[in-house]
Amino acid sequence: MEHHPTCAFEPIISGSAAAHVILDQADVVAFLDHRPLFPGHTLVVPRAHYPTVADLPDGQAARLWEAATRVAAAQRRAVGSAGTFFGLNDVVSQSVPHVHLHVVPRRPKDGLRGFFWPRRRYTDEAEAATVAEALRRELSLWRP
């Protein structure tokens, strides 16, 4: 398993730093965020150090997601949430360079808004088609 000595999550994952770990599996660990949006806000991380989503080996994202869905279900019962926000920054705004999925319990009218960036439409269908084609081309070349 790859590790990175300066990663803030490594001591939590290894158990050498205090954290409120709520799920400890062979390749995934989940613990409470130390600065939560709401009580129960949890980070789900791979046990091995992967700085970006592109670095994840086959199947790891699915294992992260599976753990996150279980955490979300537990949040509904444990903290009385009505729903969930899942968030993952990759490189930009990624405060710790170790893939981590935020699982944030939500309630109606909980005040979480203004969180997302301004959205806009494509200029026209030609612009959308050009962007879609560029993405399809890159996906066809993808080799993990």
Secondary structure, DSSP 8 states (H G I E B T S, - for coil): ----TT-TTHHHHHTSS---EEEE-SSEEEEE-SS-SSTT-EEEEESS--SSGGG--TTHHHHHHHHHHHHHHHHHHHT--SEEEEE---STT-SSSS--EEEEEE-TT-S--S-S------SSHHHHHHHHHHHHHHHHH---
